Amino acid sequence: MDLTQIFLVITLAVTTIVLIFVGYQVFLVLREMKNILVRMNNVVGGLERMSTSVESGFNEVAGFVGGAKSVFKILEIIKNRKGTSSQEK
């Protein structure tokens, strides 16, 4: 074998080994990225559930306030009617 051919075979072998190593590292990075995305998805899901429960609480408070306003309006109407009836007598 010629010296150039030996050099090319050695270079090809080293390049192959390096590419196998790089491919394995890419595989490990992609697997870690998958794990990170799964964890982030769990966090986002938890935040979504928490925001839904907070929104539900705000809706309940808004309903309560709306009901209280209605009660006060009714009381004001009754008070005004009693005041008008007293003035007519």
C-alpha positions as CSV (number, residue, x, y, z in Angstrom):
1,M,0.0,0.0,0.0
2,D,1.1,3.5,-0.8
3,L,1.6,6.0,2.0
4,T,-1.2,8.2,0.7
5,Q,-3.6,5.3,0.9
6,I,-2.6,4.5,4.4
7,F,-3.1,8.1,5.4
8,L,-6.6,8.1,3.7
9,V,-7.6,4.9,5.5
10,I,-6.5,6.3,8.9
11,T,-8.3,9.6,8.2
12,L,-11.4,7.8,7.1
13,A,-11.3,5.6,10.3
14,V,-10.8,8.6,12.6
15,T,-13.5,10.6,10.8
16,T,-15.9,7.7,11.2
17,I,-15.2,7.3,14.9
18,V,-15.6,11.1,15.4
19,L,-19.0,11.1,13.5
20,I,-20.2,8.1,15.5
21,F,-19.3,10.0,18.7
22,V,-21.0,13.2,17.5
23,G,-24.1,11.2,16.5
24,Y,-24.3,9.6,19.9
25,Q,-23.9,13.0,21.6
26,V,-26.7,14.5,19.4
27,F,-28.9,11.5,20.4
28,L,-28.2,12.3,24.1
29,V,-28.9,16.0,23.6
30,L,-32.2,15.2,21.8
31,R,-33.3,12.8,24.6
32,E,-32.5,15.4,27.2
33,M,-34.5,18.0,25.3
34,K,-37.4,15.6,25.2
35,N,-37.2,15.2,29.0
36,I,-37.1,19.0,29.4
37,L,-40.1,19.5,27.2
38,V,-42.1,16.9,29.1
39,R,-41.3,18.6,32.4
40,M,-42.2,22.0,30.9
41,N,-45.4,20.6,29.6
42,N,-46.2,19.4,33.1
43,V,-45.4,22.8,34.6
44,V,-47.6,24.5,32.0
45,G,-50.4,22.1,32.7
46,G,-50.2,22.8,36.4
47,L,-50.3,26.5,35.8
48,E,-53.2,26.1,33.5
49,R,-55.1,24.2,36.2
50,M,-54.2,26.8,38.8
51,S,-55.3,29.7,36.5
52,T,-58.6,27.9,35.8
53,S,-59.3,27.5,39.5
54,V,-58.4,31.2,40.2
55,E,-60.6,32.2,37.3
56,S,-63.4,30.1,38.8
57,G,-62.9,31.8,42.1
58,F,-63.1,35.3,40.5
59,N,-66.2,34.3,38.7
60,E,-67.8,33.2,42.0
61,V,-66.8,36.5,43.6
62,A,-68.2,38.4,40.7
63,G,-71.4,36.5,40.9
64,F,-71.6,37.2,44.6
65,V,-71.0,40.9,44.1
66,G,-73.7,41.0,41.3
67,G,-76.1,39.3,43.7
68,A,-75.3,41.8,46.5
69,K,-75.9,44.7,44.1
70,S,-79.3,43.2,43.1
71,V,-80.3,42.9,46.8
72,F,-79.3,46.5,47.5
73,K,-81.3,47.7,44.5
74,I,-84.3,45.8,45.6
75,L,-83.9,47.3,49.1
76,E,-83.6,50.7,47.7
77,I,-86.7,50.3,45.6
78,I,-88.6,49.1,48.6
79,K,-87.3,52.0,50.6
80,N,-88.3,54.5,47.9
81,R,-91.8,52.9,47.7
82,K,-92.3,53.2,51.5
83,G,-91.0,56.8,51.4
84,T,-93.5,57.6,48.6
85,S,-96.4,55.9,50.4
86,S,-95.6,57.8,53.6
87,Q,-95.6,61.1,51.8
88,E,-99.0,60.4,50.1
89,K,-100.8,60.0,53.5
